[in-house]
């Protein structure tokens, strides 16, 4: 029984390593940049695929107010 529990623990530990978090790789316009006029779209590239249900971004103007919202789209890789 102890061997089964130990084996199960190692399987779970290995599976946990496979679910890495996605990190922002680059953005257009660049993160922290100021552009004029306001861009029609913001494009983000990530290191892994995102889960849209748990992913959000905020675009703010020079005064820190949120920009106009819109529905995000995922482009094919």
GIGI-V557434 format. One record per pair of residues at least 6 apart in sequence whose C-alpha atoms are under 6 Angstrom apart, sorted by sequence separation. I is the first residue (numbers start at 0). GAP is how many residues later the second one is. If there is no record, write none. Layout:
i=I gap=GAP
i=I gap=GAP
This chain:
i=59 gap=6
i=58 gap=7
i=59 gap=7
i=58 gap=8
i=27 gap=14
i=27 gap=15
i=26 gap=16
i=26 gap=17
i=25 gap=19
i=24 gap=20
i=24 gap=21
i=23 gap=22
i=24 gap=22
i=22 gap=23
i=22 gap=24
i=21 gap=25
i=21 gap=26
